[in-house]
């Protein structure tokens, strides 16, 4: 949408923001506002904690910072504050004016805090909220579940929720409701994370000791989020213990972690520093040393990754609080070839955020933050005096401010603005020799400016009907290219009765930056590219609706959601596209349509000794890229499924507290086989004279159709045991068994040339199925002192 | 990028070894039907008798031997408009001879080719089933090799090896591509027909009009005779080779996106090009 035509909508945004509250204000003038913060006993904010007055059948949930605002009539009230995994408290209040209430909840009797599964809200609150298509996960939940190599990974745990697919065996990429992995907005304390993966997608960058929780929005996106089409992954770091200095950590199969946290200035603030490093390189170096000198010795390359998280917060008074958080992570890979090449490759994110929280009044507060996010990779080849360097980067400087205003118990208004400057280092190449004969470089860089204004209102129209409307005006500029658009967001909830809710939502999203990759996997060499020249913003719209039932005296919540999502200007790349250091990269893009639809069924239980969920998704994802720009499109212009399309997806997750020391967990997943492209035909080439002898025995595959072959169904059972040790139960041994029944799931299929051993002549071709991970037991020792 | 993809495969393989058991199994795959196409490979070279290989593509899991159709007629149109038929005279022995370096041809002319830079040639291939392949190509001027040189590492004995540098200057025209081959051995004894030590495809995308220095790893021993051959090729030939590399690379690499084959022939698959090369031979001492 051109910028000019969007201006008229700005007025509409303002009208929406100002018009609705007036209605509510006149009706609710006699009431007072109870506001405050809910924290754990260590001082950590408890997002989603419930603050309720049962006698009035009203309540609210704390936001992502633990803040809450609850309008109540004047008079005496019993206020109940609760959060699953913590001891509930009740406070008597005589409300004669606007009043603050800050509470600290004690954990419910476990030292490591890993016994009880918690959620953002109680099941009843999930039933009542207008927000749909959101998954909340606390780190406690992720830590309990069995994990590959014992590495707790919050993104992989999200893959167990309906509507969220993994890209492949063991990978942490998220494919949400038919969207690709680059269409997820991944935020770490409000700062954008461009590459949330270590080790080619096998592990996420989020260290479980430093993370507090993650919310993933699949639909009904709140207006404060934008910039990606498919999902919002909002990760919050822990704030640190405000009462005690505490060291926690763990020693696992492939990595170790150490975290230190404590109070600042007698509890006015707190800090947390957390680090993690793998030790593949120690094993591989030992293996290389043992094999050195043997025939056919081929050294295993050196590889390790590390990350460091830090966060501090400080309370300046009753009304102000500062937060500073940062992340630094690197993957490092290298080897020396027998031919003398020294190869080094490293990549990673650097992220920092400074946030100021100011409470103007119990009804109004604001969060203002500035952040920097940088992702880069550098690849270096050296031989004698010659060196060759290749790199790419993206750097963002962002500022945002978000207001929240609760004029009465019918409205929650939110409004804000965001501005980001991007520097896209699309490609950087340097080649040099010590004698100066080789000396050239190329640097393809662009700048972009990304801005947004938004406003939304959560409007409780009646006891049964609640509406949320929002508008987001976005714009993007790179060079002389400008794009903009209006992104309406709407959702509604209608309660048929205390146990049943109907919900619906609509969202439109624009994406102005694009991932340049043709691998179909998350690789560190992925490049981000701005909308410019012929590369227009991607756009998607999504309609979803659902019904939720509270069953079994409120112990179970059954939710069914259906969705239809459609997008245009989806990007792909020409076959053989030159993606590295190409000043004409625009010409390598091709554009198409996408659409997806499905039904997600979800049954969850969050309280009691046995908790967990069952999710089932029936879904279809489609793409179409017509012939264009000198190509035949993709799949010759015919509709095709992306490789992450899965028709059926069933997950079962069970967590059982056997006693005070032992927790048992299990997760099972079954999905339709992933799609892959296999060659249907082949031909031989013999090349020019002097290139080979005879016709090259390696056939050239012909791939007429994209993703037309389906691998065998994927299923896997993981089992876990958490056994607490020590008199204070402040240590544990966590046993994970990944792929417990040793299923040979297909990672990929290829055709191998079969040769006659006597003559070395090709006699035929055989399809081979490769599996990645057999049964993998792992033991992790965790401590807290 | 192949290096990165291979790196990922190395590490995944190492992680997989952390478990146990066989992780690769034979499976039966039922592929959809596939319609065969004519495959044409024709490299003209000044002073050589024009020849080409016409085969057909086949379903992937069919018999391994190349399919050579016998009902194909071929004609080559010379720069002056003369149409020269290339009769069907296959040298089947080359299909099984892996030692001489002789290339297989299905059709061959009679007289050596006369070609100059700028000359345009046309190829016409048709069979009795109505399949018809055509193509046009232009001979590019050869680009001289400015120099070749080598340098030894500081090791001794069998570990003492040299890298080899080939220098040339790219002309100012856009889209020049090159193929640089290094053959080891005596050219008089057919060394240039054997598999090369190094075979690089290069484009001038980032260095248009500038000097090129192309090096190798430490791989040559004292006494080796090394011949550098530099072919000046058009972008179509470069792209054909790249697409073959990408298509092959996608078979067995879970990170690679399968590539279509970019031919410069119409009506089938293949390549039609005039080789415009220069050579320099140097003995490593």
Interface residues (C-beta under 8 A of the other chain):
Chain A: X149 X168 X199 X200 X202 X253 X280 X284 X300 X301 X303 X333 X337 X339 X340 X341 X343 X345 X379 X383 X384 X386 X429 X433 X437 X438 X440 X442 X518 X519 X520 X521 X523 X524 X525 X575 X576 X578 X580 X581 X582 X632 X677 X678 X679 X680 X681 X682 X683 X684 X685 X686 X687 X688 X689 X690 X691 X692 X693 X694 X695 X698 X699 X700 X701 X702 X703 X704 X705 X706 X708 X709 X742 X744 X747 X748 X749 X750 X751 X752 X761 X762 X763 X764 X765 X766 X767 X768 X769 X770 X771 X772 X773 X774 X775 X776
Chain B: X1 X3 X4 X5 X7 X8 X10 X11 X12 X14 X15 X16 X18 X19 X20 X21 X23 X24 X25 X26 X27 X28 X29 X31 X32 X33 X34 X36 X37 X39 X41 X43 X45 X53 X55 X56 X57 X58 X59 X60 X61 X63 X64 X66 X94 X95 X96 X97 X98 X99 X100 X101 X103 X104 X151 X153 X161 X163 X167 X179 X181 X183 X192 X193 X194 X195 X196 X199 X205 X206 X207 X210 X211 X213 X215 X216 X217 X218 X219 X229 X231 X239 X242 X243 X244 X246 X247 X248 X250 X251 X252 X254 X255 X256 X257 X258 X259 X260 X261 X262 X269 X275
